[in-house]
Amino acid sequence: MWHKLLKDPEFIKPLLALALPIAMQNLITSSLNMVDTIIIGQLGATAIAAVGLANQVFFLFNLLLFGVNSGAAIFTAQFWGQRDLKNIRRVLGVALATGMAIALLFFGLAFFIPGPVLRCFTNDPAVIAQGSRYLRIISFSYLFNAVSFCYAFILRSTGEVKLPVKVSLIAFGLNSILNYVLIYGLWGFPRLEVAGSALATLIARAVELFITLSVVYRNRMVPAARFQEMFDLSREFVKRFFQTTLPVIGNESLWSLGMVMLTVVYGHMGTDVVAAVNISSTVERVAMVLFIGMANACAVMVGNRIGAGREDLALDYAKRFAILGPVSGLLIGGLILLGMGPFLTLYHVADQVTHIARMVSTIFACSIPFRIFNLINIVGILRSGGDTKFSLFLDTAGLWLIAVPLSFIGGLVWHFPPYFVYLLATLDEFFKLSVGVWRLRSGKWINNLTHRMRQAAGELQFSEE
């Protein structure tokens, strides 16, 4: 089996070519968030909690964007298997319009009513005051994110992964420098503290979008579409796009709302708990970047094979990814256990915060192989085959029926220790594992979507089966 996994150049070369740059981009993005948290951490637990809770709004927004563009990526990967540029650009148009609508909604919430939004998470007036200043500034970045996110997904799905990495690296460097300058008032700039972090991120996101669009259109890359190409849409095309994509959007919405509910539990357990979980979350995001890259590579490779009519090879690739991911996760989990102690010394927080963060990260490290299988199976395998309705059920049923209720009862009724509440919140991973293995082995998730979409665009004339 390992010889087949590692010695097959037709599998391993595209895996590395796709997964490593995507992982690098996600590492840069996660490191950007980690740098923010470390720098803000010098201001104390209240500042960490304020930024962490304010970023729950972005977290929810980002996952909705991920849902829209994951749906778009399903079609893009399959169309790219046929090199169908015209329909890829139509998919881009629908995804852009949907993403901007979501961005405007979240901009309105974050800019006009940040206080009521933050009161959903905490009753601490100091946290709400600092978080509101942060939200009002960073809300403008949501508009930039909606566009750059969409172009990055189209580029990835067509195998062009280097540009998003380079642009993310520039944004990371710029954000890190501006963070130090604006938070602490260096080089003659005013000391803005939490507001400085928001302004630094806003500037970095604007630069990221400008560079992405400039390079894409100057080099006439796949997403370099004219307005007419993006919006040459029939009602049937849009309908079929959302038939597949709405379950993904619903999936990400329900999943992210579930994560927000868990944050509500932590928020009502105290500011120290919020700070500790936020510190641990930075470790989780960095640890998962390789596997987010692997899941995206899986989605592209499997989707391309389905679009090209190679369903047998698509199933074979899916099974290889399902083995490779969790085994790799064992190594990453071990590294977390070894490195957590030195990492926590970077934060100037109370011993209680450090203890909670250490315990939470230990639980995460032990559960990471199961999380990775579920990530690759849902995002990389089932969705790439258009099996979005089952993915919706698989990813959200355990969360809302197991993790969220147990966490609320354990944290707010029985007053369990924070790390035990976190353990309860991971139990849904075992539900997803058991049901997900069955679905993967059945092969029922494989659906070629390209013929119906081309028919909807008026390019094919045949009756629907």
N, C-alpha and C positions, 0 to 999 in steps of 0.2 A: 504493500500500500504506500509506504513512504517513498519507495523508488518511483512509483507512478506519480506521486505528488510533486516530488522535487526534481525528477530527472526528465520530465516532459517539457521541452522548450516551448511548445505551443501553448502550454498552460502557464509556466512560471515566468516567461518573458513578459507577456502582457500584464500578468499579475503585478510584477515589480514595477513595470512602466506606469501602471495606473495607481496602484496602492501607495507606493512610496511618496510621489508628489502630493497626492490627496492627503495622506497622513501628515506630510510636512506642512501643508497649508493649515490643517486642523491643529497641529502642534503650535504653529505660529499664533493662530487665533486664541487657542487656550492659554498659551504663554502670555499673550497680551492681557487676558483677564487675570492671570496669576500675578503678573507684574503690577497691575492695578491694585490687586488685593494686598500684595506685600507692601507697596508704597503707602496705600491708605492705612495699612496695619500699624504704621508708625504713629498714627493719630489716635489709636485706641479702639476698643471693642465697639463703641457707639458708631464710629465712622464705618467700621467694617460691616456692621449690621445694616446701616443706612444704605450703603452702596449695594450690599447683597440683596436686600429686600427690593430696592428700586430696580435692580436688574432682573427681578422676577417678571416684571412687565416685558422687558426685552426677551427674556427666556420664552414666555408665552408667544410673543410676536414672532420670534425666530423659528419656533417649532411650527407655527402656522405657515410661514414661508417655506419651511422645509417640506411640509405636506404638499403645498402647491407645486413646488419645483421637483419633488420626488415623483409626483404624478406626471409632470412634464418629462422627467428623465426616463420614465418607463417607455413613453412613446418615442422619445428622441433616440434612445439606445436601439430600439427595434427598427425605426426608420433608418438609422445610420447603418444597420446591417444590410440595407438595400441602397444605401447612399442617396436617400430621398431628401434632398436639400429643401425642396419647396415645402414639404409638409413639416419639416423640422422648424422652419421659420414661422409657419402658422402656429405651431405649438408654442414657440417663443412669444408670439403676440398674445395668446390667451393667458399664458403664465404671467407676463408683465402686467397686463390689465388687472388680473386678480390680485397680484402682489401689491400693486399700488393702492388698490381699494382697502386692503388689510392695513397697509402702512398708514393711510390717512385716518383710519379708525383708531389705531393705537397712538398716533401722534395726538389726536384730540384728547384722549384719556390722559396721557402723560403730561401734556402741556396745560390743559385747562383745569383738571381736577386731580392733581397728584396727591393731595392730602387724603381725600376719601379713598383713593386707590390703596395707599400705604396703610391706612387704618384697617384694611382687610387682613393685614399680616401682623400688626403690632399695635399696642396701646402706648408705647413709649414716646412721649412728645418730642424728645430730643432726636430720636431716630427719624420720626416723621418729618421734622423740620429740615434736617440735613438731607434726607432722601428726596424731599420735594424740590429742593434747589437742584439736586442732581438730575431729577427726572425732567424738569422743564427745559434744561439745556440739551440733554441727550436725546430728547424726543425728535429733534430735527434729523438726527442720524438715521431714524427708521426709514425715512423717505429714500435716502441714499442706499441703505441696505437692501431695500426691496428690488432695486434695479441691478445692483452688482451681484446679488445672490442669484438672480435668474440667469444672468449671462455666465456666471461661473458654473452653474449646473449644466447648461447647454454645452459649454466647452468640455467639461468632464465627460459627458455622455458620448461625445464624439471623439474621445481619446486625446484631446488637447488639454493637458493638465499642467503644463509648465507656467503658462501665463498667470493663472490664479495664485500659484505658489509665489512667484516673483512679486506680484502686487501685494499679497498678504505680508511678505517680508518687509516691503517698504512701509506699509501701514504700521507694522509692529514697531519698527525702528522709530518712526516718527512719533507714534503714540507714547513710547517709552520716554523719549527725550522730553516731549511736551508735558508728560505727567510730572516729571521732576521739576521742570521749570514753573509750571502753573500751580501745582499743589503747594510748593514751598516758597514760591516767589523769588526765583533765581534770576540773574542777569537783568535786574531792574524791573521785572514783571511783578505785579501785585501777588500776594499770597492768597490763593483762592481755595485751598484745601479741597473739600469734596467737589465743589463746583469746578475746580481746575481739572480734576480727573474727567468730568463729563465733557468739558470743552476740548480737552486733548483728544478724546475719543471721537467727538464730532468732526474735528478737523481731519483726523486720520481717515475716517470713513469717506469724507468728501474727496480727499486726494485719491483714495482707493478707487472710487467710482470713475473719476476723471481719467486716470491712467488706463483702467480696463476698457472703457469705451474708445479712448484714443487709439489704443493698440489694435483692438478688434476691427475697427472700421478702417484704419490706415492699411492694415494687412489683409483686408477682405476675408476674414476668418468666417467660419460657418455661421455664427450668429450675427454677422454684419448685414442685417436685413433692413431694407427700406420700409417705410411706414406701410406702403401698399402691400408688400410681401407679408408683413406680420398680421395684417388685419384683412387679408383676402379670405374671409371666413364665411362658411355657410352655417346656418342654424344647426344643421345636423352634425357638423364637425364639432362645434362647441358642445353640443349635447353629449356626444360620445366621449369627448375629452373629460367632461365632468362625471360621466357615468363611472369612469375608472378612477378619476382623481378625487372626487368628493369623499369616497371612503378613506383615502389617504389623509385628506384634510381633517376629516372627522377623527381619524386615528390619532393624528398629532394633537388635535384640539383636546380630545378626551384625555390623552396621555399627559399632555402638559398641564391641564387643569388638575389632574391627579397629583402631579408633582407640586403644583401650587398648594393643593390641600395639605400635602405633607409639610410644606413650608409654613403654612398657617399653624399646624400643630407645634412645630419647633418655635415659631414666633411667640406663641402663648406659653411656652415653657421657659422663656426668659431670653434676655439679650445675649448672655454668655453662650447659650445653646445655639442661637442663630449664628453667632460669630464662629463657633467651633465647627458647625456643619458647613458654613461657607468656606472656611479654611480647608476642610476635608474635600469639599466639592472641587476645589482647584486641582487637587491631586487626582481626583476621579477623571476630570476632563482631560488632563494631560495623559493619564494612563490609557484612556480609551481612544486616543487619536489614531494609533496604528490600526486599530480594528474598525474605526469609522472608515479609514482609507480602504481596508480590506473589504468591508461591506459594500462600499461604492464601486470598487473594482469588480466585485462579484456581480453587482447589478448591471454594470456595463457589459462584462464578458458573457454573462448568461443571457441578458437581453439581446445582445447582438446575435447570438446563436439562434435564439428563438425567431428573431426577425428574418434571419437567413434560412429558416426552415430546418435547422439542425436540432430538433428537440431532444434527440438521444444524447448529443454532446452537451446540451444545456443541463440535462439531469445529471450527467457524469460530473460536470464542473461544479454543480451545486453541492453534490456529496463531498467533493474534495474540499471545498471551502468550509463545509460543516465540520470537518475533522481538523483542518489546519488551524482554524481560529481558536477553539478552546484549548488545544494543546499549547499554542503560543501564549495563551492567557495565563497558564501556570507559571511561566517565566516572569511575566510582568507582575503577577501577584507577589511572587517572591521578592522582586526588586522593591516593591512598595513596602513590604514588611521590613526590609533592611534599611531603606532610606528615609522612613517617616520621622525617625528621631532627629537626625540632622536638619531636615526640612523645617520642623516645628520651631527650631531655634531662630528662624528668620523673623518670627512674629513677637512683638512686645505685648503679650497678653497675660492674663492671670493664669496660674497653674491649673485652675479648674477648667478653663477653656482648652488648654493644651491637653489635658487628660481626656476630655470628651472627644477632641479631634483625633487623638491617637486611637481610641477605642473604635470610633466610627470607621476610620481608615483601615483598621485591621479586619473588620467585618467585610468591608468592600473588597479587600485583597483576597479574602477567602471565597468570595462569591463571584469573582471576575470570570472564571471559565464559563459559568452558566449564563452570565450576562452577555458574553461575547457570542455564544451560540445563538441566543435569542436575537441579538442585533443582526448578525449575518443572515439568519434564517428569515426574519421579517423584512428587513430593509434591503438585503442583497438578493435573496432568492425568491420569496413569495411575491413581493411587489414587482420584481423584474418580469415575472410571468403573468402579470395582470391580475393576480389573485388578491385584490385589494380588500374585498369584503371580508374574506377569512382573516386577513392580516389585522383588520380593524377589530374583529372579535378577539383574536389571539392576544393582541397587545393591550387591550383595555379591560377585558372581562376580569382577569386576575387582579389588576390594579384596583378596580372599583369595588370588587366583591371580597377581596382579601386584604390587600395592602392598606388602602385608605381607611376602611372601618377599624381594622386592628390597631392602626397607628393612633387614630382618634381615641379609641377606648384605652389603649395602653398609656398614651401620653397625657390625656386630659381628664380621664376618669380614674384610672388606677394609679396614675403618677409614677410609671416605671422610669428608671434611669434613661437618659437620652439615647445612649448607645443601644439599649434593648428595644426602644421604640424604632430606631433605625433598622435593627434586625427584623422586626415585624414587617417593616416596609419593603424588605427584600424577598418575602416569601412568595410573591407572585411570580418570581423568576422560575420557580420549580413547576408551576402550572404551565407557563409558556413553554418550558423545555419538554415536558411530557407530551403535550398536544402537538407542539411544533414538529417533533421528530416524526410523529405519525403522518402529518400532512406532507412533509418533505418526501418521505418514502413512497407516498401514494402516487406522486406525479400529477395529481389533479390540479396543481397550481399553474401548469404550463398552458398559456393561451397566447396565440399569435394575434396581436391587435392591429397589425398594419393594414390588412386587407379591408377591414371594416372602416378604418379611418380614411383610407384612400377612396373608398366608395362614398363616404360621407362628404368628402371634398369634391365629389363629382368626377373623379378620375377613373373609376372602375364602374362597370355596369354588370352587376350580377345580383341575383336574389340572395337575401340573407337566409342562412340556414337556421 
